Structure formats: C-alpha cells, structure tokens
Amino acid sequence: MLFAYAQESLNTIVVRGEGVIEQEADLAIVQLGVSLQDRTADKAYKEVNRIVNEIIKAVSRVGIKKEDIKTASIGLYPQYEFPEGTQRLIGYQMYHNLSLRVRDIRKLADVIDFATVAGANTISSISFGFQDPAKLESQARVMAINDATQKAQAIAKATNLNLGRIVQIIEDLPSKRELPYYVGAGGPDGNEIMQGANIIKVAVTITYEIINK
C-alpha cells in the first residue's frame, strides 16, 4: 500500500513515495545435492563425487551452463554409535550441495527431475528472482520519486503552499518479496513448478523547501 506523510518544520515539507513492481521471476536458484554414508571416508568421498559429476552432466543436458553450476557447501564427518555407553565409529557421512542458476524457468522441473534421476537426494531450497534486478529497481525508483512528487504537489495545493527546491532525498534499501510457489501435476515426465510474481519495492523520502509568498 502506498502512503505518505507530511510535516511543516523550518520551512520544509517532507513526503514519502513508494514504487512497486510486481513481475514474474525470470531466474530460479536451486540448491540440491547428495548426502550418503559409507564405512570409510575415502569411499564416501569418491561415491559422492561420482554422483555429483553425474548430476552436473544431467543438468547440463537440460541446458544449465557450466558457469551457472557452483558448489554451495561440502562436508565430511564421522558417524558413531554408542553401545553400552561406549563410542564406536561406524562410518562417515559425506554431503555435497550444488547451487544451480536456472535462467529458463520453463526448464526448472526438468532440471530437478534430471538431477534426481542422476542421484541427487537432497533439495534444500528453490528461490526465484530476476536476472537484471538493477533495471527493475531503477524503474521502481522512478515510480517512487514520481509518487512522492505528486503527493508533495497535492499537499502544497491543499494547504496553499509553494514548493521550492529539493533539500534532501533519502532512499530506503530496495526490498524484494517472493510470493509462494507450488508443485503441481505436470506431464507424464514429471512435475510442474509454478511460482507467483516477485515484488520489488523502492521507497524514497523527499524534503522540499517551502517558499514564502
């Protein structure tokens, strides 16, 4: 919701404007990978690396480029059991998570299906965003300034004041809100993932000088 406030102090008036852009995302970030346990650290390490390489090959066939595939996290730690109060090493847990940038949202379900078939057994998150958020933030910023200007002019007219120069402009940090997505029934080959629109909001506070008549 757009709102404004105004105050007259030391011959100035302060108004707040907001610019909001609601648009479907054109980028998805998928965090997925593999986690498994084996008797030795070496076996766990080699098997996880093998599966990760298969996942990379699989998602590459869907069109994910090499520069859009990065390691998000990797770890190896021992696993113990405690029979009768004693500690005994039973193996090692190894995990390797990848971060995939999906630039064609239409391929998102295929990316997940291919990765799962290749051996991925963890999907930690799916988030949506924009490939060029700075462009949308710039558009929202112009909207916010126009909104503030119109409110200042309306307030000045209603109170019989004359606006002068702009004394100060303060911009809040741009914010992004991601609306929920859902997984629905797709075609015979897998699921369909549908996301809502993402919202980018920019707010500015502008201080105008008031000119005495």
C-alpha positions in Angstrom: 0.0 0.0 0.0 1.3 3.4 -0.9 1.2 6.1 1.8 2.7 9.5 2.5 3.2 11.8 5.5 3.9 15.5 5.5 5.1 17.9 8.1 5.9 21.6 8.0 9.0 22.4 10.0 11.7 25.1 9.5 10.0 25.9 6.1 10.2 22.4 4.7 7.8 19.7 3.9 8.6 16.0 3.9 6.8 13.4 1.7 7.4 9.7 1.2 6.7 7.9 -2.0 6.9 4.2 -3.0 7.4 2.4 -6.3 6.3 -1.2 -6.5 6.9 -3.6 -9.4 5.2 -7.0 -9.5 6.6 -9.3 -12.1 7.1 -13.0 -12.7 10.6 -14.1 -12.0 13.0 -15.0 -14.9 15.6 -16.8 -12.7 15.5 -19.7 -10.3 18.2 -20.7 -7.8 18.1 -24.4 -6.9 20.1 -25.8 -4.0 20.4 -29.6 -4.4 22.9 -32.3 -3.9 23.7 -35.7 -2.5 24.3 -37.0 1.0 25.4 -40.5 1.9 27.2 -42.6 4.4 29.9 -45.2 3.9 32.2 -47.2 6.0 35.4 -45.2 5.1 35.9 -41.6 4.4 37.6 -42.4 1.1 34.6 -44.5 -0.1 32.1 -41.8 0.9 34.2 -39.1 -0.8 34.6 -41.0 -4.0 30.9 -42.0 -4.2 29.6 -38.5 -3.6 32.0 -37.0 -6.1 30.9 -39.6 -8.7 27.2 -38.8 -8.1 27.9 -35.0 -8.2 29.6 -35.4 -11.6 26.6 -37.4 -12.9 24.3 -34.6 -11.6 26.3 -32.0 -13.4 26.2 -34.0 -16.6 22.5 -34.4 -16.3 21.6 -30.8 -15.7 23.9 -29.8 -18.5 21.8 -31.8 -20.9 18.8 -29.7 -19.8 20.7 -26.5 -20.7 22.4 -25.4 -17.5 25.7 -23.9 -18.4 28.9 -24.6 -16.5 29.2 -21.1 -15.1 25.7 -21.5 -13.6 26.7 -24.5 -11.5 28.6 -23.9 -8.3 29.4 -25.8 -5.1 27.2 -24.3 -2.3 28.6 -26.5 0.6 30.5 -29.7 1.1 31.3 -31.7 4.3 32.6 -35.0 5.6 32.2 -36.1 9.2 32.4 -39.3 11.2 29.3 -41.2 12.4 29.3 -43.0 15.8 27.1 -45.3 17.7 27.2 -45.8 21.5 26.5 -49.4 22.5 26.5 -49.8 26.3 27.9 -46.4 26.8 31.0 -46.9 24.6 31.8 -44.9 21.4 32.3 -46.9 18.2 33.0 -45.4 14.7 30.5 -46.9 12.2 31.3 -44.8 9.1 31.4 -41.4 7.5 28.7 -39.0 6.3 29.5 -37.0 3.2 27.5 -34.3 1.6 28.0 -32.0 -1.4 25.4 -29.4 -2.3 25.2 -27.6 -5.6 23.7 -24.2 -6.5 22.1 -24.1 -9.9 21.1 -20.9 -11.7 18.1 -21.8 -14.0 17.7 -19.0 -16.4 14.8 -20.6 -18.3 12.0 -21.1 -15.7 10.2 -23.4 -18.0 13.1 -25.9 -17.6 13.0 -25.9 -13.8 11.0 -29.1 -13.3 13.2 -30.9 -15.8 16.3 -29.7 -14.0 15.1 -31.2 -10.8 13.9 -34.4 -12.4 17.2 -35.0 -14.3 19.2 -34.2 -11.1 17.1 -36.6 -9.1 17.5 -39.4 -11.6 21.2 -38.8 -11.6 21.4 -39.4 -7.9 20.5 -36.1 -6.1 18.8 -37.0 -2.9 18.5 -33.5 -1.2 16.8 -30.4 -2.4 17.3 -27.7 0.3 15.7 -24.7 -1.4 14.3 -23.2 -4.5 14.2 -19.4 -4.8 13.1 -17.1 -7.6 14.5 -13.8 -8.7 15.5 -11.6 -11.6 18.4 -11.8 -14.0 18.6 -8.0 -14.0 17.2 -6.7 -10.7 19.0 -3.4 -11.0 16.9 -2.5 -14.0 13.7 -3.2 -12.2 14.9 -1.4 -9.1 15.6 1.7 -11.3 12.1 1.6 -12.7 10.7 1.3 -9.1 12.9 4.2 -8.0 11.4 6.5 -10.7 7.9 5.4 -9.7 8.7 6.2 -6.1 10.1 9.7 -6.9 7.1 10.5 -9.1 4.8 9.2 -6.3 6.5 11.5 -3.8 6.4 14.5 -6.1 2.7 14.1 -6.9 1.9 13.9 -3.1 4.0 16.9 -2.4 2.2 18.9 -5.1 -1.2 17.8 -3.8 -0.3 18.7 -0.2 1.0 22.1 -1.3 -2.1 22.8 -3.3 -4.4 21.7 -0.5 -2.5 23.8 2.1 -1.8 26.8 -0.2 1.9 26.4 0.0 4.6 27.0 -2.7 7.2 24.2 -3.2 10.8 25.2 -3.7 13.9 23.2 -4.3 14.5 19.7 -3.1 16.6 19.8 0.1 17.1 16.1 0.7 16.3 12.7 -0.8 16.6 9.6 1.3 16.1 6.2 -0.3 15.3 3.0 1.7 17.2 -0.1 0.7 15.2 -1.8 -2.1 13.3 -4.8 -0.9 12.2 -7.9 -2.7 9.3 -10.2 -1.6 8.9 -13.6 -3.2 5.4 -14.9 -3.5 4.9 -18.7 -2.9 5.4 -21.3 -5.5 3.8 -24.7 -5.7 4.5 -28.1 -7.3 1.6 -29.4 -9.3 0.9 -32.4 -11.6 2.8 -31.9 -14.8 3.0 -34.1 -17.9 4.0 -37.8 -18.0 7.7 -37.0 -17.5 7.5 -35.2 -14.1 6.1 -32.3 -12.0 5.4 -28.8 -12.9 6.6 -26.0 -10.7 4.7 -22.7 -10.7 5.8 -19.6 -9.0 4.0 -16.5 -8.1 5.2 -13.0 -9.0 8.1 -11.4 -7.3 7.7 -7.9 -5.8 10.4 -5.2 -5.8 9.7 -2.1 -3.8 11.7 1.1 -3.5 10.7 3.9 -1.1 12.1 7.5 -1.1 11.6 10.3 1.4 12.0 13.8 -0.2 12.3 17.0 1.7 11.1 20.2 -0.2 11.8 23.7 0.7 8.7 25.9 1.2 8.8 29.3 -0.5 7.1 32.1 1.3 4.7 34.1 -0.8 
